[in-house]
Amino acid sequence: MMRTESAREAVDAAAGPSHEEISARAYELYMERPVDAGTEVGDWLRAERELLNATNGSRSYTTTRRRATRLAVEHDLASK
C-alpha cells in the first residue's frame, strides 16, 4: 500500500496544483489585499502562477501544496 501512495503522490506532484489548491491560494490572496486593489481573476492567476512556479521539484512545492490543501479544507469547512 505504501508504494501505491508514493506513486500516486508522485503523479499528483507532476500534474501540478489542483483546482482546490489554486482556489485556496486565490482566496488567501483575496483576503490579504485591500478591497479595491485587484480582481478575483487576478488573484486566481497569481495563485496559479505561484503554485506552478513552486513545482520546480523543491521542498517548497510540497510545503506550498500542504498549505494550500489545508486552506482549501478550512475554506470548505467555513462555508458550510
C-alpha positions in Angstrom: 0.0 0.0 0.0 2.8 2.4 0.8 4.2 2.1 -2.7 0.9 2.9 -4.3 0.5 6.0 -2.2 4.1 7.1 -3.1 3.4 6.6 -6.8 0.1 8.4 -6.5 1.8 11.4 -4.8 4.5 11.5 -7.5 1.8 11.6 -10.2 -0.1 14.3 -8.3 3.0 16.4 -7.9 3.9 16.0 -11.6 0.4 17.1 -12.6 0.8 20.4 -10.8 -1.5 22.1 -8.4 -5.1 21.0 -8.2 -8.2 23.3 -8.7 -8.7 23.2 -4.9 -5.1 24.3 -4.2 -5.3 27.2 -6.6 -8.7 28.2 -5.2 -7.5 28.1 -1.7 -4.4 30.3 -2.5 -6.6 32.7 -4.6 -8.9 33.0 -1.6 -6.0 33.7 0.7 -4.7 36.4 -1.7 -8.2 37.9 -1.9 -8.4 38.1 1.9 -4.9 39.8 2.1 -5.5 42.6 -0.4 -7.4 45.8 0.0 -10.9 45.6 -1.4 -10.2 47.9 -4.4 -6.8 46.6 -5.2 -7.4 43.7 -7.6 -9.8 41.3 -9.1 -10.8 37.7 -8.5 -9.3 36.7 -11.8 -6.0 38.4 -10.9 -6.0 36.5 -7.6 -6.6 33.2 -9.4 -3.9 33.8 -12.0 -1.4 34.9 -9.3 -2.2 31.8 -7.2 -1.8 29.5 -10.2 1.5 31.1 -11.2 2.8 30.9 -7.6 1.9 27.2 -7.3 3.2 26.3 -10.8 6.5 28.1 -10.1 6.8 26.1 -6.9 6.7 22.9 -8.8 10.4 23.0 -9.6 10.9 19.9 -7.5 11.9 21.7 -4.4 10.7 21.1 -0.9 8.9 24.4 -1.1 6.4 23.0 -3.5 5.5 20.2 -1.1 5.1 22.8 1.7 3.0 25.0 -0.6 0.7 22.1 -1.6 0.2 21.1 2.0 -0.6 24.7 3.0 -3.0 25.1 0.0 -4.7 21.9 0.8 -5.1 22.9 4.5 -6.5 26.3 3.4 -8.9 24.6 1.0 -10.2 22.4 3.8 -10.5 25.3 6.2 -12.3 27.4 3.5 -14.7 24.5 2.7 -15.5 24.0 6.4 -16.1 27.7 6.9 -18.5 27.9 4.0 -20.7 25.2 5.5 
